[in-house]
Amino acid sequence: MASFAPTEQRLDVTLGKYPAFPRQPAALVRLVKHLYKQIHDEANAMLRPYGLNHPEYNILMMMYGTPDTAMNPSQLTEAAGEKSANVTRLTNELCQKGLIARTGSDGDRRKVTLTLTPAAIALIESFLPDITALLKRQTGHLDSTEQADLERLLKKMVEGFPA
C-alpha cells in the first residue's frame, strides 16, 4: 500500500505557505480518497478472474442486496453512488454479459426494471468468499469497536453533504 506520508508532507508545506489552510479537514478528505483508490485497486484485482471490475461489482451487489434482486435505474444510481450515465453504461455492459435482465413496463415504456439473472446470482455467490476475505483483510487492523466508531464517524461526515 502506498504511504500517506508524502501527502502529509505536502499538506504541511501548504499550511506553511497559507497558515489559514485547514490541514486536518484536508488530511481527512485526502485519507478517504487514498483509501478509496487502494480499495478500488484491490477489488479490481480480486474481481478480474470473475470477469468484473469494481463498479460492475457495486451494481451487482446493490441489486443482490434487495429482496427481489431488482431495481429501477434511478434507485440503482442512488444506491451505487454513480452518475446516471455511468449506471446506464454499466448496466448495458452487465446486460451484454447476461448478468442483468432489463424489462419494461406494459403501462409505461419509460419505466424499466433491472433484475439479476440466475447467472449473476451464481457468479455473486461464487465470489462472495473472496470478497469476504478481502473486506476482512482491508479492515483487519481495526477491532470491532474501532470499525463501529469509524462507520459512525463516516456516516456523520456523509450527513454533512447535501443530498
C-alpha positions as CSV (number, residue, x, y, z in Angstrom):
1,M,0.0,0.0,0.0
2,A,1.2,3.5,-0.9
3,S,2.3,5.6,2.0
4,F,0.3,8.6,3.1
5,A,3.4,10.4,4.4
6,P,4.2,12.3,1.1
7,T,0.6,13.7,1.1
8,E,1.0,14.7,4.8
9,Q,4.3,16.5,3.9
10,R,2.5,18.4,1.0
11,L,-0.3,19.4,3.4
12,D,2.3,20.7,5.9
13,V,4.1,22.7,3.1
14,T,0.7,24.1,2.1
15,L,0.0,25.1,5.7
16,G,3.3,26.8,5.9
17,K,2.6,28.8,2.8
18,Y,-1.0,29.6,3.8
19,P,-1.5,29.4,7.6
20,A,-5.3,29.6,7.3
21,F,-5.3,26.3,5.4
22,P,-7.5,23.7,7.2
23,R,-4.9,20.9,7.4
24,Q,-6.9,18.5,9.5
25,P,-10.0,18.5,7.2
26,A,-7.8,18.3,4.1
27,A,-6.0,15.3,5.6
28,L,-9.3,13.6,6.3
29,V,-10.6,14.1,2.8
30,R,-7.2,13.0,1.3
31,L,-7.2,9.9,3.5
32,V,-10.7,9.0,2.2
33,K,-9.5,9.4,-1.4
34,H,-6.3,7.5,-0.6
35,L,-8.3,4.6,0.9
36,Y,-10.8,4.6,-2.0
37,K,-8.0,4.2,-4.5
38,Q,-6.5,1.3,-2.6
39,I,-9.8,-0.4,-2.1
40,H,-10.8,0.1,-5.7
41,D,-7.4,-1.3,-7.0
42,E,-7.5,-4.3,-4.7
43,A,-11.1,-5.0,-5.6
44,N,-10.4,-4.8,-9.3
45,A,-7.5,-7.2,-9.0
46,M,-9.6,-9.7,-7.0
47,L,-12.6,-9.4,-9.4
48,R,-10.6,-9.7,-12.6
49,P,-10.7,-13.5,-12.7
50,Y,-14.5,-13.3,-12.4
51,G,-14.7,-11.0,-15.5
52,L,-15.8,-8.0,-13.4
53,N,-14.5,-4.6,-12.3
54,H,-15.2,-2.8,-9.1
55,P,-18.0,-0.6,-10.5
56,E,-19.8,-3.6,-12.0
57,Y,-19.4,-5.4,-8.7
58,N,-21.0,-2.5,-6.9
59,I,-24.0,-2.5,-9.3
60,L,-24.5,-6.3,-8.8
61,M,-24.2,-6.1,-5.0
62,M,-26.7,-3.2,-4.7
63,M,-29.2,-5.4,-6.6
64,Y,-28.2,-8.5,-4.7
65,G,-29.0,-6.6,-1.5
66,T,-32.6,-6.1,-2.4
67,P,-35.2,-8.8,-1.5
68,D,-36.2,-9.4,-5.2
69,T,-32.8,-8.6,-6.7
70,A,-34.4,-5.9,-8.9
71,M,-34.2,-2.2,-9.0
72,N,-35.1,0.6,-11.4
73,P,-32.2,2.7,-12.9
74,S,-32.8,5.7,-10.6
75,Q,-32.8,3.6,-7.5
76,L,-29.6,1.9,-8.7
77,T,-28.0,5.3,-9.5
78,E,-28.7,6.5,-5.9
79,A,-27.6,3.2,-4.3
80,A,-24.4,2.8,-6.2
81,G,-23.3,6.4,-5.8
82,E,-22.6,6.6,-9.6
83,K,-23.7,9.2,-12.1
84,S,-26.8,8.2,-14.2
85,A,-24.8,8.0,-17.4
86,N,-22.3,5.7,-15.8
87,V,-25.1,3.4,-14.4
88,T,-26.5,3.2,-17.9
89,R,-23.2,2.2,-19.3
90,L,-22.5,-0.3,-16.5
91,T,-26.0,-1.9,-16.7
92,N,-25.7,-2.1,-20.5
93,E,-22.4,-4.0,-20.1
94,L,-23.9,-6.3,-17.4
95,C,-26.9,-6.9,-19.7
96,Q,-24.5,-7.9,-22.5
97,K,-22.7,-10.3,-20.1
98,G,-26.1,-11.9,-19.3
99,L,-25.9,-10.8,-15.7
100,I,-28.8,-8.3,-15.7
101,A,-32.2,-8.6,-17.4
102,R,-34.0,-5.4,-18.5
103,T,-37.7,-5.4,-18.6
104,G,-40.1,-2.6,-19.5
105,S,-43.5,-1.8,-18.0
106,D,-46.6,-2.7,-20.0
107,G,-48.2,0.5,-18.9
108,D,-45.3,2.9,-19.3
109,R,-42.4,2.3,-21.8
110,R,-40.2,4.7,-19.8
111,K,-40.3,2.5,-16.8
112,V,-37.6,-0.1,-16.7
113,T,-36.8,-2.8,-14.1
114,L,-33.3,-4.3,-13.9
115,T,-33.2,-7.8,-12.4
116,L,-30.2,-10.1,-11.7
117,T,-30.2,-13.2,-13.8
118,P,-29.6,-16.6,-12.3
119,A,-26.1,-16.5,-13.8
120,A,-25.4,-13.2,-11.9
121,I,-26.6,-14.7,-8.6
122,A,-24.4,-17.8,-9.2
123,L,-21.4,-15.5,-10.0
124,I,-22.0,-13.3,-7.0
125,E,-22.2,-16.4,-4.7
126,S,-19.0,-17.7,-6.2
127,F,-17.0,-14.6,-5.5
128,L,-18.5,-13.7,-2.0
129,P,-16.0,-15.9,-0.2
130,D,-13.1,-13.9,-1.9
131,I,-14.9,-10.6,-1.2
132,T,-15.4,-11.6,2.4
133,A,-11.7,-12.4,2.8
134,L,-10.7,-9.1,1.1
135,L,-13.0,-7.0,3.3
136,K,-11.7,-8.7,6.4
137,R,-8.1,-8.1,5.3
138,Q,-8.8,-4.5,4.4
139,T,-10.3,-3.8,7.9
140,G,-8.2,-6.2,9.8
141,H,-6.1,-3.6,11.6
142,L,-9.3,-2.3,13.3
143,D,-11.0,-4.1,16.1
144,S,-14.8,-4.3,16.0
145,T,-15.2,-1.3,18.3
146,E,-12.9,0.8,16.0
147,Q,-14.8,-0.4,13.0
148,A,-18.1,0.7,14.5
149,D,-16.6,4.0,15.5
150,L,-15.2,4.6,12.0
151,E,-18.6,3.7,10.5
152,R,-20.4,6.1,12.8
153,L,-17.9,8.9,12.0
154,L,-18.0,8.4,8.3
155,K,-21.8,8.3,8.3
156,K,-21.7,11.6,10.3
157,M,-19.4,13.0,7.6
158,V,-21.8,11.8,4.8
159,E,-24.7,13.5,6.6
160,G,-22.8,16.8,6.3
161,F,-23.1,16.8,2.5
162,P,-26.2,18.0,0.6
163,A,-28.4,15.2,-0.9
